[in-house]
């Protein structure tokens, strides 16, 4: 290619110059033709002949152009240094006024061009004496016009920089202006194009290197420096597009230094490419700095001895470049082939450049060595990039397989660990609750064990959820949900399972906020994970949940006043297994990643805003429930969420269950849910078998419980104002789990949700969605347990009353016998009351839940009459009875209390005492009170009688009465007592109690 370029551009017509004359009259020039004015010029050594009358023909010599004037100058000045004038006469055909151009490529330091005695280029005026001035480097061009057919061309040249060469060392080009200008533009355009290509690739290489913050290999950095230096050399060499404001001698020295630096950068690039650590290369780099200084500062007179050293230095560098390249090729490294081509282009360009500089050849700027070299390096980098991509692909596939295996391992391990972990936690919890001999330190260790175990349970659940998300097994069951209800339940859940004493969790979401369209189970999981994260970053302060809406979606905000996060933490917060070292509690780092994936499954987005020390705000979007979505959801919900059985087997099971349940009265159910659709569906399922009442809030439910008897409460977990958890907790302050069962409806069955429900006091839970068979079976089971407990208490009370103490019978009969002898009338009255007492004691009505208070008081009157006859003045009775109509009490309730007051209060004192029985009205209640002035009781004895009656033979009846009252009216008996001053036992009966339910 280079040879073709050479032959093409050496084809211009050569008109031989003889004796300083060239005749162009016989062969007219073409418009695009450039003529080489090579041949025998006239030369005047050490003479400027313009405006010099002292010049004559004896001063002139003949000289070859192009050529070195050293031989001509040595006879006069002893070296190539000096000045002189070249003269040529050009004979032209008659063409009228015509514009011509002349171009000099290689000449002495400075030159002045004159045409017919007129100076036509003054860029580098020749001087007779050495002058340190800035020279415009590169080819020198002169454009002129003339109408003459003879041109006297005089070129005055001065050279004070080189001892060995000077004069017109290159060809002189002549032609029409267009031909000269086109040649110049062509050469300069090629040079500018190549330099632009180099600078552009340098910019790309540096950008990639710095964008990667230095993580990329150093070869990229050295390659970019190589391109930068090469592009700069291209601009200041050949046609010299960039003129430096320096003297000619310094320019030549600088060019030498830059070319050596280019070789060294190439060496550094190849060493980095092959990962070669060469001591010789390091030595060359160390030598380069002082060598550059020597080259710049050494006068031209002493350059001759340096030439050999520079040649050896450059050859050594080339050897270090070529040897490892060939070695790499031999070893099968394909990169070596590209480097070898690059070196060939580099050496070719250097050899031809030297030939042009030394006037061996004379051709325009040749760009292809540079272009091919950059293409070769580009191909090298592309090949390496392809190899990296291939390697990355292979590694990616391996990592994916490893990741899948890891996830499968974690999922399988999670499954295997759950059962033994739950066993450990259950054993630890049992020991903590039941082992009285535990020390304080032992209890703290067990509590720590439970805390760690629960945290591990959350981790296992997260791993299982992650596995489901990865496998695409998470299917959303969307329906309209009220944010206020869901968040209320979650806040209660967090309060139950976490210690948030120093932390306030507030919800600013209005009850009127429009419903969103989401999967309740997954929404709870999202909010729980986000709140759990906020708690980890907030020791004390507050966490606030708020929401805004637009036409299509809701945006939920969770703001905390915690320690905040850095920018780096924000970028990594949603990555798997990412944990902040500054958080209060360390987890496995999956909660936020799972929350993000679930939000995106809903079609939403999640963002984080935070600053260190200023808290964090996490916001996410969810779609609003449009009318169309709600109507579709209602249809689906009614048929699926609480679905009827949909196959023959399930139909048979439901029919069998219904037939068994309809054969007996199953009692009253109170259903609590803020969603009217849920209320309607559940009540429709249960209404055939039970007396069902529905309310919309926990507050309404508590009011209904105050004024009626219920066999079971069915409550949704997520409700506004008062969640299902809070409702459970409030009910348990009055009723035990056997006195009033509670069944929770929850969309989630994770251990933390179930634990929260049971911890709050629920008996059982039903996960949503469920079906009618499961719901009926669980309701029936809980009501049956309650009825069994009621039956046990009634039988126990009847049994206790039926076991009339033998000494009581004996003493009563003995009293009757004595009265028969001394007072038959009193005997008859005593027999009557004794008969009434026996009749009331064995009355079948004692098996009922409630009887009229008049019947109960008749039994009490008979008992007290008998005891009064026996003990005379030691036992005094006082009655304070108000309106009794419409009041019902549990059978034997008052009798049991009165009997205990007589036997264990009054008769324990020698002087006896008084028993006061009163029934009064107080606001919304009837108050039944039995007061005595007997021996009294201690507070510990009262507690033992009420809570642990089995240890006190005299407290069984009182405890039974207490349980029955609590079961019926929500509260038991109240005992007030002082030692040696007496005791008062009372209980309340609601005036508006629904007796029809009994």
Secondary structure as UniProt FT lines:
FT   HELIX           2..9
FT   STRAND          17..18
FT   TURN            19..20
FT   STRAND          21..23
FT   TURN            31..32
FT   STRAND          34..36
FT   STRAND          39..45
FT   TURN            50..51
FT   TURN            53..54
FT   HELIX           57..59
FT   STRAND          61..65
FT   HELIX           70..77
FT   STRAND          82..91
FT   STRAND          98..104
FT   STRAND          110..115
FT   TURN            116..117
FT   STRAND          118..124
FT   STRAND          140..146
FT   STRAND          150..159
FT   STRAND          172..176
FT   HELIX           177..211
FT   TURN            212..214
FT   HELIX           218..236
FT   TURN            238..239
FT   HELIX           248..274
FT   HELIX           279..297
FT   HELIX           300..302
FT   HELIX           304..330
FT   TURN            331..332
FT   HELIX           335..357
FT   TURN            358..359
FT   HELIX           368..434
FT   TURN            436..437
FT   HELIX           440..470
FT   TURN            471..472
FT   STRAND          478..481
FT   HELIX           483..497
FT   TURN            501..502
FT   STRAND          503..507
FT   TURN            511..512
FT   STRAND          516..519
FT   HELIX           520..536
FT   STRAND          541..549
FT   STRAND          553..560
FT   HELIX           567..572
FT   TURN            573..574
FT   TURN            576..577
FT   TURN            581..582
FT   HELIX           591..601
FT   TURN            602..603
FT   STRAND          606..611
FT   TURN            612..614
FT   STRAND          615..624
FT   HELIX           627..636
FT   HELIX           637..641
FT   STRAND          642..643
FT   HELIX           648..662
FT   STRAND          668..672
FT   HELIX           676..686
FT   TURN            687..689
FT   STRAND          691..695
FT   HELIX           698..706
FT   STRAND          712..716
FT   HELIX           724..732
FT   TURN            733..734
FT   TURN            737..739
FT   STRAND          741..746
FT   HELIX           751..760
FT   STRAND          764..767
FT   STRAND          770..771
FT   HELIX           772..802
FT   HELIX           806..822
FT   HELIX           824..841
FT   HELIX           844..847
FT   STRAND          851..852
FT   HELIX           853..871
FT   HELIX           872..874
FT   STRAND          875..881
FT   TURN            885..886
FT   STRAND          888..889
FT   TURN            891..892
FT   HELIX           893..901
FT   HELIX           902..906
FT   TURN            907..908
FT   TURN            910..911
FT   STRAND          913..922
FT   TURN            923..924
FT   STRAND          925..932
FT   HELIX           939..947
FT   HELIX           949..951
FT   TURN            953..954
FT   HELIX           956..969
FT   STRAND          974..978
FT   TURN            979..981
FT   STRAND          982..990
FT   TURN            991..992
FT   HELIX           995..997
//
